C-alpha cells in the first residue's frame, strides 16, 4: 500500500507541478516559445530570385529589427517599429518604407503570430521543421520553426516588388541584453 501511495504522489507531482512537454502539441510549444521570447539574434541567408545575401540580425519584439548584410556595400536594414529603412554604400540615398506596408510587419509582431498560430488547424511538418501559412492583407507568409528548440527558423514571403524572399536563420540566440538605440532609424540615414 505504501509503495502505491508513493507512486501516486510521484505521478501527481509530474503531471500537476512540473509542466511536461510530452503532453503539449507542437503548436502549443511553438506558441509558448514565441511568448517567452523578447528578442532573437541570428545569422541569415536570404534568397531573392537568383540573388543570395548573408548577414546578421537582431529582432526585438515588438516590431524592431536591425540587419547588417555581409558584402562590400555594407547594406543595413533597420526598423524602429514604425518605419523600415534600407541603406548601403551602393545607393545614393536611403530607402524608407512604412513598416505596416511590408511583410516584415507581420514577422516582427509576435502577438500577431501567436494569434494566427492559434487559429491554424494543422501545422505542417517535415524532418527538420514545423511550418504554417498566414494570408493577411493579400500577403502570403510561410513561417518555419525548429523541430527541437521551437525557435523561429525562417520564413518565405513576397517583398514590395513582388519577389519571393526566402530567409533562413542560423546560430539563433534568444533573450539577450540589447541596446535599444540600435533600432533608431536616424542612426542609419545619411
C-alpha positions as a printed Julia matrix, in Angstrom:
190×3 Matrix{Float64}:
  0.0    0.0     0.0
  2.73   2.41    0.92
  4.58   1.98   -2.41
  1.31   2.57   -4.3
  0.84   5.88   -2.44
  4.4    6.92   -3.31
  3.81   6.13   -6.99
  0.54   8.13   -6.95
  2.36  11.05   -5.29
  5.15  10.98   -7.9
  2.61  10.87  -10.75
  0.75  13.82   -9.19
  3.97  15.84   -9.0
  4.94  15.02  -12.56
  1.55  15.88  -14.03
  0.43  18.86  -11.98
  3.52  20.51  -10.61
  6.11  20.07  -13.38
  4.82  21.08  -16.8
  5.75  18.29  -19.16
  6.22  18.98  -22.81
  5.2   15.42  -23.64
  1.56  16.49  -23.21
  1.87  19.65  -25.32
  1.35  19.73  -29.07
  3.99  21.27  -31.38
  1.62  24.19  -31.88
  1.44  24.81  -28.11
  5.21  24.52  -27.76
  5.81  26.98  -30.6
  3.31  29.43  -29.09
  4.94  29.11  -25.69
  8.42  29.68  -27.16
  7.2   32.77  -29.06
  5.51  34.19  -25.96
  8.65  33.83  -23.83
 10.97  35.3   -26.49
 11.69  39.02  -26.09
 14.42  39.2   -28.71
 16.34  37.0   -31.08
 19.77  37.29  -32.67
 20.8   35.24  -35.68
 22.81  34.92  -38.85
 20.77  34.63  -42.03
 20.86  33.5   -45.62
 18.31  35.29  -47.8
 17.4   34.35  -51.35
 15.53  36.73  -53.64
 15.25  35.08  -57.05
 18.79  34.06  -58.03
 20.42  36.55  -55.65
 21.68  35.35  -52.25
 22.62  37.63  -49.37
 24.01  36.84  -45.92
 24.35  38.75  -42.69
 23.33  39.1   -39.07
 20.12  40.41  -37.48
 18.63  41.23  -34.13
 14.86  41.29  -33.66
 13.41  42.93  -30.57
  9.7   42.38  -30.1
  7.51  44.16  -30.91
  8.44  45.16  -34.44
 12.08  46.21  -34.17
 14.87  44.78  -36.31
 18.38  45.59  -37.42
 20.22  43.59  -40.07
 23.79  44.08  -41.22
 24.41  42.42  -44.56
 27.79  40.94  -45.49
 29.48  42.33  -48.59
 31.28  45.36  -49.84
 28.21  47.64  -49.84
 27.56  47.29  -46.08
 23.77  47.17  -46.52
 21.76  47.86  -43.37
 18.05  47.25  -42.78
 16.53  48.72  -39.61
 13.05  49.24  -38.2
 12.05  51.19  -35.13
  8.58  49.63  -35.13
  7.04  52.2   -37.48
  9.5   52.86  -40.31
 11.75  50.5   -42.22
 14.99  51.97  -43.58
 17.41  50.31  -46.0
 20.75  51.94  -46.63
 24.04  50.88  -48.24
 27.09  52.25  -49.97
 25.58  51.12  -53.29
 22.61  53.51  -53.24
 22.94  57.28  -53.23
 20.05  57.78  -50.84
 18.4   55.54  -48.27
 15.06  53.8   -48.89
 12.3   54.35  -46.34
  9.01  52.44  -46.06
  6.18  52.37  -43.58
  6.69  49.07  -41.73
  2.96  48.3   -41.97
  3.3   48.22  -45.78
  5.84  45.37  -45.66
  5.59  41.65  -44.8
  8.17  42.24  -42.04
  5.38  43.98  -40.14
  3.81  40.54  -39.62
  7.05  38.67  -38.88
  8.1   41.21  -36.25
  4.77  41.07  -34.41
  4.9   38.02  -32.14
  1.43  38.73  -30.71
  0.04  38.57  -34.26
  1.96  35.33  -34.92
  0.66  33.71  -31.73
 -2.92  34.72  -32.57
 -2.62  33.39  -36.14
 -0.96  30.2   -34.94
 -3.85  29.68  -32.51
 -6.26  29.59  -35.48
 -4.2   27.1   -37.51
 -5.84  23.7   -37.54
 -2.82  21.69  -38.59
  0.85  22.57  -38.59
  2.91  21.19  -41.45
  5.87  19.06  -40.52
  9.0   17.68  -42.16
 12.02  16.01  -40.56
 13.67  19.33  -39.58
 10.88  21.84  -39.01
  7.27  22.75  -38.37
  5.61  25.42  -40.51
  2.36  27.26  -41.02
  0.99  29.75  -43.53
 -0.61  33.11  -42.91
 -2.55  35.04  -45.51
 -3.06  38.6   -44.34
 -3.96  41.65  -46.46
 -3.02  39.76  -49.64
  0.38  38.82  -48.17
  1.29  35.14  -48.03
  3.74  34.34  -45.28
  5.16  30.9   -44.56
  6.97  30.64  -41.2
  9.26  27.79  -40.16
 10.17  26.64  -36.64
 12.95  24.33  -35.49
 11.65  20.9   -34.56
 13.89  20.57  -31.49
 14.09  24.07  -29.99
 10.81  25.5   -31.4
 12.71  28.69  -32.3
 11.67  30.56  -35.42
 13.91  29.15  -38.17
 12.95  31.22  -41.2
 10.21  32.47  -43.47
  9.14  32.82  -47.07
  7.26  35.89  -48.21
  6.92  38.4   -51.05
  8.69  41.77  -50.97
  7.32  45.15  -52.04
  8.48  44.44  -55.63
  6.57  41.08  -55.71
  9.75  38.97  -55.48
  9.68  35.75  -53.46
 12.0   36.14  -50.48
 13.29  33.08  -48.61
 15.06  33.75  -45.31
 16.81  31.02  -43.33
 18.04  31.7   -39.77
 21.24  30.21  -38.3
 23.06  30.42  -34.94
 19.93  31.57  -33.12
 20.18  33.12  -29.64
 17.26  34.47  -27.63
 16.6   36.9   -24.78
 19.9   38.75  -24.65
 20.71  42.21  -23.32
 20.23  44.64  -26.23
 20.96  48.34  -26.6
 17.61  49.87  -27.69
 19.39  52.67  -29.57
 20.33  50.1   -32.25
 16.82  50.47  -33.66
 16.85  54.25  -34.11
 16.43  54.75  -37.87
 18.03  58.2   -37.55
 21.38  56.47  -36.97
 21.27  54.96  -40.47
 20.07  57.76  -42.75
 22.92  59.83  -44.09
